[in-house]
């Protein structure tokens, strides 16, 4: 059995995309397929797999999986690529506004089209979730802002935000490029205070006020970018007084830059989306 796919990336956050309108994998077989397709040695290679499906709630559905085969609620870089896929493959009849259903709700995408192809996408990511039990994070109070957390016998000050999936943001004075993320990342991901595991962003504030981050994603490890993570970083910067609410916040990720704007009502994320190649994989 052969499955057609498209490899796409947003800021280096790369996924295998499968058109659920034309390609059919039994639901119970999807985790196994995801692990195989995501493998960078034996499969296509990627941070996971995203299926683009019909939806009763929106124009389309994004069914997203991490590389380890676990289902994920949302991916900011992934949903931008969904928008590009839909437009470039003629699935939206030339419309530049489209809605996509995810496990974290329906998101609206605005597509920037140049010469007949989508170059960047602005996503209304919805309101940031700050209540600990809704993130979820087992902390007291109405929010987790600069709260102490002991990991590996070291105290970190963490700000926790959900953008449909859980994030733990840590601002550091030391250079994040020197962090041993493969060692420390899993200790945050599996910390007992995060019952659904956690995505963790380590951040340096740059002299111009922009933010540089590295991210450890649950189920995938360190990735070159995380769109929901960049949103969480922008929110955390505002909550801790490092940025102003409503302003344009530039977040530098290993794979490129994202623009984040945080308001009381929602978080906007704008960034590029790129098609790498198409092909078939035999399963």
Helices and strands as residue ranges (DSSP letters): E 2-10, E 13-19, G 27-29, H 30-38, E 48-53, E 60-66, E 71-72, H 76-88, E 97-102, E 105-114, E 117-124, H 132-135, E 147-151, E 154-162, E 166-171, G 176-178, H 181-189, E 199-205, E 211-217, E 221-223, H 227-239, E 249-253, E 256-262, E 267-272, E 274-282
